[in-house]
Amino acid sequence: MTRRVTLVDGGSGAGKTTFAHDVAARSRAAGRRVQVVSLDDMYPGWYGLAAASAMVVEDVLGRHRYRRWNWPEHRPAEWVAVDPDADLVIEGCGALTRESAPLATHRIWLELPAAERRDRALSRPDGEGYRPWWDVWAVQEAEHWARNRPWDLADEIIEPV
């Protein structure tokens, strides 16, 4: 069985995590082994979007591992193994880049208006901790979008409900 690599990208609050876990559940129901990798676990702090994007190619897909980020202590944590034989669903802002796109079998961009994304992101249980960082993160998202235009790299553009 050929390994599938699905990249799920979109702005903060677009529903990437929920969507990725739904994709994984459908694949498991079809008898496939699947591992979900979330960039939220990898971003090295609030200024780490570009670094995590690079980790998708270098670490997750290249070395079959990634370094988790310890958010409460603001430092790198343990290495996490990536099963080289299982299907992968990699989700997070920065997952779909010009470098990662050729390494994937399926590329998805989730499109949702900025105001709706912001409301969704800040209404999460951890939303108040995110609120002071929203603008910092939005600048990095805009840089990622300008550099990579992930919607142009996507096989599918989906508007979550």
C-alpha positions in Angstrom: 0.0 0.0 0.0 1.4 3.4 -1.0 1.8 5.9 1.8 -0.4 9.0 1.5 0.7 12.4 2.7 -2.0 15.0 3.1 -1.2 18.6 3.9 -3.9 20.8 5.4 -3.3 24.5 5.6 -5.3 27.6 6.2 -5.4 30.6 8.5 -5.7 30.4 12.3 -9.3 29.4 13.2 -10.1 27.9 9.8 -10.8 24.4 11.2 -7.6 22.7 10.2 -7.2 20.4 13.2 -10.9 19.2 13.1 -10.6 18.7 9.4 -7.4 16.7 9.7 -8.8 14.4 12.3 -11.9 13.8 10.2 -9.6 12.9 7.2 -7.7 10.5 9.5 -10.8 8.9 10.9 -12.2 8.2 7.4 -8.8 6.7 6.4 -8.8 4.5 9.5 -12.3 3.4 8.8 -11.0 2.3 5.3 -8.4 0.1 7.1 -5.4 2.5 6.7 -2.9 3.3 9.4 -2.7 7.1 9.8 -0.7 9.5 11.9 -1.8 13.2 12.4 1.0 15.7 12.9 0.0 19.2 14.1 2.2 22.2 13.6 0.8 23.5 16.8 3.0 20.9 18.5 6.1 22.1 16.6 6.0 25.9 16.3 9.0 27.1 18.3 7.0 29.8 20.1 4.8 32.6 18.8 7.4 33.7 16.2 7.9 30.2 14.8 5.6 29.8 11.8 8.4 29.8 9.2 10.5 27.5 11.3 7.7 24.9 11.6 7.1 25.1 7.9 10.7 24.1 7.3 10.4 21.3 9.9 7.6 19.7 7.8 10.1 19.1 5.0 13.3 18.6 6.9 12.1 16.7 10.0 8.6 15.2 9.5 9.0 14.1 5.9 12.8 13.9 5.8 13.8 12.4 9.1 10.5 10.9 10.2 10.5 12.8 13.5 9.9 16.3 14.8 10.8 18.3 17.9 7.8 19.1 20.1 7.6 22.6 21.6 7.0 23.0 25.3 4.7 26.0 25.3 4.4 26.5 29.1 8.2 26.5 29.5 9.0 28.2 26.2 11.6 25.7 25.1 12.1 22.7 22.9 10.8 19.4 24.3 11.2 15.8 23.2 11.5 14.3 19.8 8.4 12.6 18.5 8.7 9.7 16.0 6.8 9.7 12.7 5.9 6.3 11.4 7.5 6.2 7.9 5.0 3.6 6.8 1.7 5.1 8.0 -0.3 7.7 6.1 0.3 11.2 7.3 -2.0 14.1 7.7 0.0 17.2 8.5 -2.0 20.2 9.5 -1.3 23.7 10.5 -0.6 27.2 9.1 2.6 26.8 7.1 2.1 23.1 6.3 1.6 23.8 2.5 4.6 25.4 1.0 6.4 25.4 -2.3 8.9 22.9 -0.7 6.3 20.6 0.9 3.8 20.5 -1.9 5.8 18.2 -4.2 6.2 15.7 -1.3 2.5 15.3 -0.7 -0.2 13.2 -2.4 -3.0 15.5 -1.4 -2.9 19.3 -0.6 -5.8 21.1 1.0 -6.4 24.8 1.7 -9.2 25.7 4.1 -10.7 29.1 3.2 -12.7 31.1 5.8 -13.1 34.9 6.2 -10.6 36.5 8.6 -13.3 37.8 11.0 -14.9 34.4 11.3 -11.5 32.8 11.8 -10.6 35.2 14.6 -13.9 34.7 16.4 -13.5 30.9 16.2 -9.8 31.0 17.3 -10.4 33.3 20.3 -13.5 31.4 21.4 -11.6 28.2 22.0 -10.7 27.2 25.5 -7.2 28.5 25.1 -8.4 31.6 23.2 -7.6 34.1 25.9 -4.0 33.0 25.9 -3.9 33.5 22.1 -5.6 36.9 22.1 -2.4 39.0 22.8 -0.6 37.1 20.0 -3.2 37.3 17.3 -1.6 40.2 15.5 1.9 38.8 15.7 0.6 35.5 14.3 -1.4 37.3 11.5 1.8 39.0 10.3 3.5 35.6 9.9 0.5 34.1 8.2 0.5 37.0 5.7 4.2 36.4 5.1 3.6 32.7 4.5 0.8 33.4 2.2 2.8 36.0 0.2 5.8 33.7 -0.1 3.9 30.4 -0.9 0.3 31.2 -2.0 -0.8 27.9 -0.6 -4.2 28.1 -2.1 -2.5 27.9 -5.5 -0.6 24.8 -4.5 -3.7 23.1 -3.2 -5.6 20.3 -5.0 -8.7 21.4 -3.1 -10.0 24.6 -1.6 -12.6 23.9 1.0 -14.8 26.4 2.9 -15.5 24.7 6.3 -18.9 25.0 7.9 
